[in-house]
Amino acid sequence: MRFKISIVSIQRIARRVFFMAGVYASSASASDWPQFLGPTRDGAYSGGNLAKQWPKNGPPVLWKKDVGQGFSGPIVADGKVILFHRVGAQERVECFDAEKGGSLWRFDYPTAYEDTFGFDEGPRGTPAIADGKVFTFGAEGALHCLDFATGKKVWSVDAKKQFKTAKGFFGIACSPLVEGNAVLLNLGGENGAGVAAFDRATGKLLWKATDDEAGYASPTAATLNGQRLALFFTRSGLVACEPASGKTVFQFPWRARMSASVNAATPLVIDDLIFLSASYNAGAALLRVKGASVEKLWSGDDILSNHYVTSVHRNGFLYGFDGRQEQGERLRCVELKTGKVRWSQEDLAAGTVTLAGDLLLVLTERGELIEVAAAPEAFKEVNRAQILSSGVRAYPALANGRLFARSKDKLVCVNLAGGAK
C-alpha cells in the first residue's frame, strides 16, 4: 500500500548521523550522553565494553544524591551531569560532577505545574547539551538556554504564553533536539505552531509548521538523499520537515482512534526504514521511504506497541516493551523486516531499554537494572541488580562505562565498565 506524500524526491534514508561537519558541533565526546536517547538519538551506546559479570551485590554504586521530582532523564558531557528536576515551587537545572556527584551549579525558575492525574509534577523533557549550552523545556512550556560552564541564562521563551501550547494529558514533555542552528520542538502550539524551531543562539522563532497537537514523542533527525530532515511524531502522526526552513517534506498519519491516547515513542530510523510505534490500539508500523511515496511494509497492534519507551535496533532485530504500562508490558524481540515476534518475556514490568554492544540494559520501573543478551534466539538474562527503589520512569544516561539513573527522588551513578570490581 502506497501513500503520496510530497513532490520532493526522496530515494533513501541513510543511517542517521548526529555529529555532522558544519551542521552540528557539540562539546561532548562520542562516549558521552549529551541528549535524550544518547549521541545518535537511538538509545545506542558506542563507548567501551561493559563488565560481563557483576559482583554478587550488583555493580558498584559510585555515588547517590537526593533529587526533586521529574521524569526528565540525566545527560552527561565533559565530566558533568545535568539533571532537570523540580524542588518545591522551582524547576531546577542542576549540574553535578560526574566523578563524585558534587553539585557544581544550579539554575532555578518558578513553576506552578499541577498534574491533572496526581502524578509527578516535575519536568518531563530531557535536556540537550550542544556547543557549550544546555537547552531545557519544562512541564509548563518554558524553554531555556543556559551556559553549560556556569548555569547562567542565555535566553528563554515562554511557549505556553507565546504559542498557546496546551498542557495535554500529562504536561509538556518534549526533549529538545539541536540540529544545525535550530532547537527543534514537538510544540503543539496554536496558529500553525504544531512543530517549531528556535534559533540556537538567540531563541528567536525560526519557523513553525503544521496544526498538529503535540505528541509525547521527542523529535529525531535523519539524512535523506543527502538532505537532513527532522522527524516529529505528533499526536496525528509522522511529520518530516527541513530543519533550516520548516518546509514539510512528507506526513504519514498514525494514531489511535480513541481520544484518550498519546504517541510517545520517538521514530526509529534504520537505513531506508522508519519504525513507528504507539499503544492504545494504534500499534507498530514499518515504513520504507522512497521517491515521493512511503510504503508500509507491515503493521499491527500485536507486534511491538510501545507505550512511552522507544525501542532499539541491532542487526536486523528490534527490542522493546510491548503493551500498556499500567496493564503490564512484555519485553520483545521482533524481526525488523517481517514483524515476526522472535521472543517475548512477560515478567519484567515496564521500563526503558538501552543498547550497549550486544547487550540490552533494561531499567525497570521497580528500579531493577537487568542486562539481557541482544540476540534473537531467546530471552537470556545476563545480570540483574536493584540500583534504585520503585518509581523509575526516566531514561538513564550511559557515559564512559557509567550508568546515571534516577527515580522519583534519587539520582545514582553506577559503574558498569569492564574490569569493575
C-alpha positions in Angstrom: 0.0 0.0 0.0 1.4 3.4 -1.0 0.7 6.9 0.1 1.6 10.0 -2.0 3.5 12.3 0.4 5.1 15.2 -1.5 6.8 16.4 -4.7 10.2 16.2 -3.0 12.3 13.3 -4.4 13.4 11.1 -1.6 15.3 8.0 -2.6 16.9 6.7 0.5 17.2 7.4 4.2 20.8 6.9 5.2 21.7 5.8 8.6 21.4 8.7 11.0 24.4 10.9 11.5 24.2 13.2 14.5 27.7 14.8 14.6 27.8 16.3 11.0 30.6 18.6 10.0 29.2 22.1 9.5 25.8 21.0 10.8 26.1 20.2 14.5 29.1 20.6 16.7 29.0 19.6 20.3 31.5 19.8 23.1 30.5 16.2 24.0 32.7 13.2 23.0 31.3 10.1 21.4 31.4 8.2 24.7 29.2 10.9 26.4 25.4 11.0 26.5 24.5 14.7 25.7 20.8 14.4 24.9 17.7 12.2 25.1 18.4 8.7 23.7 22.1 9.4 23.5 24.5 10.8 21.0 22.8 9.3 17.9 19.2 9.7 19.3 18.5 6.0 19.0 19.2 4.6 22.5 22.6 3.1 21.5 25.8 3.4 23.4 29.1 3.4 21.5 31.6 3.6 24.4 33.9 0.9 25.7 32.9 -2.6 26.7 30.9 -3.2 29.8 31.7 -5.7 32.5 30.5 -9.2 31.6 29.8 -10.3 35.1 28.7 -8.2 38.1 29.6 -8.7 41.7 27.1 -10.6 43.8 25.8 -7.4 45.3 25.5 -5.7 41.9 27.7 -3.2 40.1 29.5 -0.7 42.3 27.4 2.4 43.2 29.8 5.3 42.9 27.5 7.9 44.4 23.9 8.7 45.1 22.0 12.0 45.5 18.6 13.1 46.8 16.8 15.0 44.0 13.4 16.5 43.3 10.5 15.4 41.2 10.5 14.7 37.4 10.6 12.2 34.6 13.4 14.1 32.9 16.5 11.9 32.4 20.1 12.8 33.2 22.5 13.8 30.4 26.3 13.7 30.5 29.2 15.6 28.8 32.7 16.6 29.6 32.7 15.0 33.1 29.5 16.8 34.1 25.9 15.5 34.7 22.9 17.7 34.0 19.6 16.9 35.8 16.3 18.8 35.3 14.1 18.3 38.3 11.6 20.1 40.5 12.3 21.2 44.0 9.4 22.9 45.8 7.9 25.5 43.5 11.0 25.7 41.3 12.0 23.9 38.2 15.7 23.4 38.6 18.5 22.7 36.2 21.4 21.3 38.2 25.0 20.4 37.2 26.8 17.7 39.1 30.4 16.4 38.9 30.2 13.0 37.2 33.1 11.6 39.2 32.0 12.4 42.8 28.4 13.7 42.4 29.0 17.2 43.9 26.8 20.0 42.8 28.6 22.5 40.6 25.8 25.0 39.8 22.1 25.2 39.6 19.5 27.4 37.8 16.0 27.8 39.3 12.8 29.4 38.0 9.3 29.3 39.3 6.7 26.7 38.3 3.1 26.2 39.3 2.5 23.0 37.2 -0.1 20.7 38.7 -0.6 17.2 37.2 -4.2 16.5 36.4 -4.0 12.9 37.4 -1.9 13.4 40.6 1.3 12.0 39.0 4.8 13.5 39.4 4.8 17.3 38.9 8.4 17.8 37.8 9.7 18.4 34.3 9.3 15.6 31.7 11.6 16.6 28.8 15.3 15.6 28.9 17.7 18.5 28.3 20.3 18.7 25.5 23.9 19.9 25.6 25.3 21.5 22.4 28.2 23.8 21.8 28.7 24.8 25.4 24.9 25.4 26.1 22.2 23.5 27.9 18.6 23.5 26.5 15.6 22.6 28.6 11.9 22.5 28.0 9.7 22.5 31.2 6.3 21.0 32.0 4.7 24.4 31.5 6.4 25.2 28.3 9.4 27.2 29.5 12.3 26.8 27.0 15.7 27.8 28.4 19.2 28.1 27.1 21.9 28.1 29.8 25.6 28.4 29.7 27.0 24.9 30.3 30.0 26.1 32.3 28.2 28.4 34.7 24.4 27.8 34.5 23.7 31.4 33.6 20.7 32.1 31.5 21.4 33.0 27.9 17.8 33.3 26.7 14.3 31.9 27.4 11.0 31.5 25.6 7.6 31.1 27.3 6.0 28.7 24.7 2.7 28.5 26.7 2.2 32.2 26.6 3.6 32.9 23.1 2.1 29.9 21.2 -0.7 28.8 23.5 0.9 25.4 23.9 -1.6 23.0 25.5 -1.0 21.2 28.8 -2.1 17.9 27.3 -2.8 14.9 29.5 0.5 14.9 31.4 2.1 18.2 30.9 4.5 19.3 28.2 7.1 16.7 27.6 9.2 17.2 24.5 13.0 16.7 24.8 14.7 19.4 22.7 16.7 18.4 19.6 19.6 20.7 18.5 20.1 20.4 14.7 22.3 22.9 13.0 21.4 26.4 14.2 17.9 25.2 15.3 16.4 23.9 18.5 13.5 21.7 17.4 10.4 21.0 19.5 7.2 19.0 19.1 5.4 22.1 20.3 1.6 21.6 19.8 1.0 25.3 19.7 -1.8 27.2 18.0 -1.9 29.0 14.7 0.4 26.7 12.8 2.9 26.0 15.6 2.4 22.3 15.8 6.2 21.8 15.4 8.7 24.6 15.6 12.4 25.6 15.5 14.2 28.3 17.6 17.5 30.0 16.9 20.1 28.2 19.0 22.0 31.5 19.7 19.1 33.9 20.4 15.9 31.9 21.0 14.2 33.7 18.1 11.5 31.7 16.3 13.0 30.4 13.0 9.9 28.6 11.7 6.7 26.8 12.7 4.7 24.2 10.8 1.5 22.1 11.0 -1.6 22.4 13.2 -0.9 19.1 14.9 -1.3 18.7 18.6 1.9 17.6 20.4 2.5 14.0 21.0 4.7 12.9 23.8 7.4 11.8 21.4 10.6 13.8 21.0 11.9 14.6 17.5 14.9 13.0 15.9 16.7 13.6 12.6 17.8 11.6 9.5 19.7 12.3 6.3 17.6 11.6 3.3 19.3 11.5 -0.1 21.9 14.0 1.2 19.2 16.2 2.8 18.9 16.5 6.5 15.3 16.2 7.8 13.7 16.4 11.2 11.2 13.8 12.1 8.3 14.5 14.5 5.8 12.0 15.8 2.9 14.3 16.6 -0.5 13.4 18.0 -1.6 13.0 14.4 1.3 11.0 13.0 4.7 11.3 11.4 5.9 14.7 10.0 9.2 15.3 8.2 10.5 18.9 7.9 13.6 20.5 6.6 15.4 21.7 9.8 16.5 25.0 8.3 13.2 26.1 6.7 10.5 24.1 8.3 9.2 23.0 4.9 7.1 19.9 5.3 8.5 17.1 3.1 6.1 14.3 4.0 3.5 13.3 6.5 2.2 9.9 7.5 -1.0 9.7 9.6 -0.7 7.3 12.6 -2.6 7.5 15.8 -5.2 5.6 17.9 -8.8 6.3 17.2 -9.6 6.9 20.9 -9.1 10.4 22.2 -7.5 9.4 25.4 -4.3 8.3 23.8 -0.8 9.6 23.0 2.1 8.9 20.6 5.1 8.8 22.9 7.9 6.7 21.3 10.5 8.6 19.1 10.6 7.3 15.5 13.5 4.9 14.9 15.4 5.2 11.6 17.3 2.2 10.2 18.8 2.7 6.7 15.8 3.5 4.5 13.2 2.3 7.1 11.3 4.1 9.8 9.8 2.3 12.7 6.7 3.9 14.3 5.0 2.6 17.4 2.3 3.6 19.8 -0.1 2.0 22.2 -3.9 2.4 22.7 -4.6 0.0 19.8 -2.6 2.1 17.3 0.3 -0.5 17.1 3.5 -0.5 15.2 4.3 0.1 11.6 7.5 -0.2 9.5 7.8 2.3 6.6 10.1 2.5 3.6 10.5 6.0 2.2 11.4 6.1 -1.5 10.8 8.6 -4.2 7.6 10.6 -3.5 5.8 7.9 -1.6 6.0 5.9 1.6 5.4 2.2 1.6 4.1 0.5 4.6 5.9 -2.9 4.9 4.0 -4.2 7.9 1.8 -3.0 10.8 -0.1 -4.4 13.7 -1.1 -4.0 17.3 0.1 -7.4 18.4 3.8 -7.0 17.4 5.6 -4.3 19.3 3.3 -1.5 20.6 5.5 1.0 22.6 3.6 2.9 25.2 6.2 5.5 26.3 9.5 3.9 25.6 11.4 3.9 22.3 12.7 0.5 21.0 16.3 -0.1 19.9 17.6 -1.9 16.9 20.6 -4.3 16.4 21.5 -6.5 13.4 18.0 -6.6 11.9 16.0 -7.0 15.1 14.0 -4.6 17.3 14.0 -4.9 21.1 11.4 -3.0 23.2 8.5 -3.1 25.5 5.1 -4.1 24.1 1.8 -3.1 25.7 0.3 -0.6 28.1 2.4 0.4 31.1 -0.4 0.2 33.6 -1.6 -3.2 32.3 1.8 -4.9 32.3 4.3 -4.9 29.5 6.4 -7.6 27.7 10.0 -7.2 26.6 10.1 -8.4 23.0 12.5 -9.2 20.2 10.9 -8.6 16.7 12.4 -9.3 13.3 12.6 -5.9 11.6 11.9 -6.8 8.0 8.9 -9.1 8.7 7.4 -8.0 12.1 7.7 -11.6 13.4 7.9 -11.8 17.2 11.0 -13.9 18.0 10.7 -14.0 21.7 8.6 -12.3 24.5 9.4 -12.0 28.2 6.4 -11.3 30.5 7.7 -10.7 34.0 9.8 -7.6 33.8 7.1 -5.0 34.2 7.6 -1.7 32.4 10.9 0.0 31.8 13.4 1.6 29.4 15.8 -0.2 27.0 19.3 1.0 26.1 21.6 -0.9 23.6 25.2 -1.4 24.6 27.0 -3.5 22.0 25.5 -7.0 22.2 23.6 -6.2 25.5 20.3 -4.6 26.4 20.3 -2.6 29.6 16.8 -2.8 30.9 15.9 -0.4 33.7 12.5 -1.3 35.1 10.1 1.0 36.9 10.8 -1.1 40.0 14.4 0.1 40.0 16.0 -3.2 38.8 18.8 -3.0 36.2 18.8 -6.1 34.0 21.3 -7.0 31.4 19.8 -9.1 28.6 21.6 -10.5 25.5 20.6 -8.6 22.4 20.1 -11.8 20.5 17.0 -13.1 18.6 17.3 -16.8 19.6 15.8 -16.5 23.0 15.5 -14.2 26.1 18.7 -14.6 28.0 19.3 -12.7 31.2 23.0 -11.9 31.9 23.0 -9.8 35.1 20.4 -8.3 37.5 20.7 -5.8 40.4 18.5 -3.5 42.3 20.0 0.0 41.9 17.1 2.3 42.8 13.8 2.0 44.6 10.5 1.9 42.7 9.1 4.9 40.8 11.7 4.9 37.9 10.2 6.4 34.7 13.1 8.5 33.3 15.6 7.2 30.7 19.1 6.7 32.1 22.3 8.0 30.6 25.3 5.7 29.8 28.6 7.5 29.5 32.2 6.3 29.8 31.0 3.0 31.3 28.9 4.6 34.0 25.1 4.5 34.2 23.4 7.6 35.6 19.8 6.8 36.5 17.1 8.5 38.5 13.9 7.5 40.4 11.3 9.9 41.8 13.7 11.1 44.4 17.2 9.7 43.8 20.0 10.1 41.3 22.6 7.3 41.2 25.9 6.7 39.4 26.7 3.0 38.8 30.0 1.7 37.4 29.3 -0.8 34.6 32.7 -0.6 32.9 34.7 -3.7 32.1 37.0 -4.7 34.9 34.7 -3.2 37.6 35.4 -4.7 41.0 
